[in-house]
Each structure stands twice: as C-alpha cells, then as structure tokens.
Amino acid sequence: MARYVFITGGVVSSLGKGLASAALGAVLQARGYKVRLRKLDPYLNVDPGTMSPTQHGEVFVTDDGAETDLDLGHYERFTGRHANKRDNITTGRIYSDLIAKERKGEFLGATVQVIPHVTDAIKDFIRDGNDEFDFVLVEVGGTVGDIEGLPFFEAIRQFGNEVPRGHAVYMHLTLMPFIPSAGELKTKPTQHSVATLRSIGISPDILLVRCDRPIPQSERRKLALFCNVRESSVIQGLDVASIYDVPLAYHKEGLDREVLAAFGITDAREPDLSKWEEVSSRLHNPEGEVNIAIVGKYTGLKDAYKSLSEALVHGGIANKVKVNLNWIDSEIFEREDPAPYLEHIHGILVPGGFGERGSAGKIQAAKFARTKDVPYFGICFGMQMACIEAARNTAGIAKANSTEFGPTKEPIVGLMTEWTKGNDKETRSKEGDLGGTMRLGAYPAQLTRGSRVADIYGKTRIEERHRHRYEVNMEYRKLLEKNGLLFSGVSPDGTLPEIVERTDHPWFIGVQFHPELKSKPFEPHPLFASFIAAAMEQSRLV
C-alpha cells in the first residue's frame, strides 16, 4: 500500500514547496522507490488555463492535455515521470463536479456541504490510482491560514486517520528570517505557522525550514521544543546556487532519512545520486558561456516562462556551458532599434504568448535574427511571428498578419477550427469558451527526411505537447518555401504545420508546439541542446 507525504507551507508563499516536493521525490526515486507527486490548488479557477501568466506563472501542459500548475513541471523535471490530468486538482474543479452531480440529483436529496462532500472529493482524488506506487507526495498550494485552503487541510487531516497507522506523514515548509538589526535568525514565524497548523488538527512530523544561513543547534532545539517535533526532524533548507543542487542538498541535510524514519523504514538502500552529481558538476564547472535573448511579453515575471528558462539551462548542461538569459520586453522593439539590445546576443528565442500586444516587437526580433544570421528559436507564437515576418519581408506580402489581431486579407496565421485527436475530430469556434478549448497535449508530427530538425531529433516521427488555438495557414506554404522557409514538420495527415526552418540560415527554427515542457536536466531536449550549440558557434563570431 502506498505511503503518503503531505507537504504544506507557512509564513509566506514562494518558499519552494514545489521544488522541495520534487527534490524529495527525486531522492526517494534514487533509493529505488516508485514515486508519484500530486498538487492540490485552492483557487476557484477550474484550471490555470485562463489565468494571466503575470499573476500565476506559466501553465504546464501534460501529454493528456491537462492545463496544470507550474509545479507539475518541477515534478516532471526532477523525477522524469510524466504527469497527467489526475495529478492536479483545484477548488474550482471540485466544486464544478459536485454542482454538476447535485443538479443531476446524484446526492439523493442530501444537503451538499463542505464536510463531508468537498472533503470526500479531495480524499478520493488523493487516493485514486496509487496502487503501483510506494510513495505519493501531495503538495497543498498556498499557506496555512489561507481561508480558501481550509477544506484541503481538513481533507488531509481526515485522510491521515483513514489510512493505516504509519502511512501518512506531514511535512511543513516554513521560513526562518534573519533580522539584521538583531543579528539573529528568528524562530517565531515558524512557531506561529505550526501553531496555526496544529489548531486545525495537523501536527507536522518534519519541519523543512528555509533560511539563508545555517541554523544554530540551539535554534533547532528551540524549534523542536516549541513545534513538538524531534530535533533530527528540523531540516534546514539553505539557499543553493541552482535548483538542481536541491536534491543533493536536502539529502545531505537528511530530509529523505527523516521521512523514511517517520514511516518506520530503517532498511532502505542508500540513494544513487550520481546523475544529480553530474548535473551539478556541469552547472558549476562550465567550459564557456553564451548570451540568449528571450523576447517576450511577460518578462516581468520569470515564472511565466519557467519551463522555457529551465530548458535553456538544460541545453547549457548538454553543451557544458553557462547560459546567460537576457529578458527583453518585445514592446521595446516597437519603439526602438533592436540592434543595441541584440548585437552582443548569441541566440534569440521568441516564446509563446497570446494577443497583439508586443507582436510587432517579436516580428522585429525574428527579422533581426534572419538578416544578421543569429540563431533563432521561435516557439508557438514565436513560430507564427517568424512566418509573418518572412511573408512580409521575403515573399512580398506586405499586409501579412494573424486573424488573432483582427480581420486581415492575408491571414498567414488563422484560428484553428478542427483537428484530429486520436480517432476523434475536435472542433472549435471563435465564440466558444476560452478555458480548455485549445489544441492541448501531445500530438505526433512527421519530419522531412534530411531536414535540420530530422537530424536534430535523429528520427522522422516525433510527439510533442501543444497549447494553441491559432496556426500558420498552409495555403501559404509553397510561397514561403519558395522564399527559403521550409515546412519541415507537419501533422501525419499533412494538414497542420508543426515546424518551419530556414534553409539559408545557420540555425533558424520555429515550432508550433512547446518542446520546453519535455526537457529535463539529465535528459535535455534535443532542440534546446542544438540551439545552445548553435549559440556557441555564434559566440565565436561575435
């Protein structure tokens, strides 16, 4: 039977519950256990698909088409296990399902309440499909004390009483701030956070305490005494240089040993962390560096492009170089010449996005890369803007545009209305809901033999994850290819464009999918590895 670790947070948000969960999962995996990670999100949105990236960060998409919290990206990158739609649930999803059942009369006249109906739904989600796993790590979003999180805390409290004794452990992540004027690390925020958690019936077994300097033994004893945990179970979570140092750091501090001890497991084998040691070594001992410009519209919040920035780091790991990221708001290029911003850059990446704002700047970035022979990587929207730029400036279609920005006589990019998923036809309309209506999840693509992308992948059939509702118009394919933009990847039925590349350029590739979602530090995505390799070549020319 699976054992459950519930990871909660206190004091402040953004302490790294997702990373802590992912790192613990990675170390337990290294000990030979089968691990699953799941996320409970208290917000009322059904999923994060319609939430602004500047508020919530990126939307992580799974193979089966779920739009999920970005922490699932950490889970995948650290464990290598593909997440799915059953690994993330929100208050909105729970209430939506319960209300639908109530309207159908499935509760047989009962009054539908938070307890037991909402809490039962949460518990059903937690226990579903775990037979093959040794450990299930369940992260609860938000911080203890948040009103919207109370049903989730109540559910995991109940859950601990319903599984056999010794099958549920509670880990609480808190902050231990250093007060410069006092010259001390303060335990009081953690004490208050644990007191709040205990007031709702949960007593933590392990404290993971984030700090920027080592915790003195006297302070550990104090935390153990006032928070009712063993002294050995007060684990310090020191800041580290890279998130990929976290599994090694937390193992060194004894986090996984304390988790196993809390379950009464004393005969576990030592973890094989060699792959994490290799990743850490490559990160901290680079043999060079490259400068990559990310020209986007959500650059004010780096989490909006979390998987993207990590995939670029993975490309650096593959090539043993440090990747310096230069975040540039694309709207700047609508007012200013891109040259001063890009002349020292070794590679330009234009990521996904929605809406007209900043699009002209992205088109300028694609033009600079094309005309100056700078490696260019366009992802989703970035591919579409590269196609519009090519149509305007190489194919002579001055009014080339996207219907996403309004009516146009030259719709190089247009709304997708139907496509095939498996054996079913998916259809959409402009007037439909925005949430969950895009082309989502993994779809296959056929690559042209002898093309650059076929060489990069080492095969001619691939499968990548999508999240878009507009596509490049295939009616313009012949004209664009005549002017050097090869459609080197298409859907198996030949109707949807997946990849374009320039045949007259050192490295210029646009993809309609999101390859960053499948990249891992110990298994960098081939497109990102190749892009960084091209940037290394460019660095020798600049």
Secondary structure, DSSP 8 states (H G I E B T S, - for coil): --EEEEEEE-SSS-S-HHHHHHHHHHHHHHTT--EEEEEEE-SSSSSGGGS-HHHH---EE-TT--EE-THHHHHHHHH-----GGGEEEHHHHHHHHHHHHHTTTTTT----IIIIIHHHHHHHHHTT-TT-SEEEEEE-S-TT-GGGHHHHHHHHHHHHHS-TTSEEEEEEEE--EETTTTEE--HHHHHHHHHHHHTT---SEEEEEESS---HHHHHHHHHHHT--GGGEEEEE--SSGGGHHHHHHHHTHHHHHHHHTT---------HHHHHHHHHHHS-S-EEEEEEEES-TTSGGGGHHHHHHHHHHHHHHT-EEEEEEEEGGGGGTS-SHHHHTT-SEEEE----SSTTHHHHHHHHHHHHHHT--EEEETHHHHHHHHHHHHHTS--TTEEEGGGS--SEEEEEE--EEEETTEEEE--TTS-STT-SEEEEEEEEE-TTSHHHHHHTSSEEEEEEEESEEE-GGGHHHHHHTTEEEEEE-TTS-SEEEEEETTSSSEEEESS-GGGG-BTTB--HHHHHHHHHHHHHHTT-
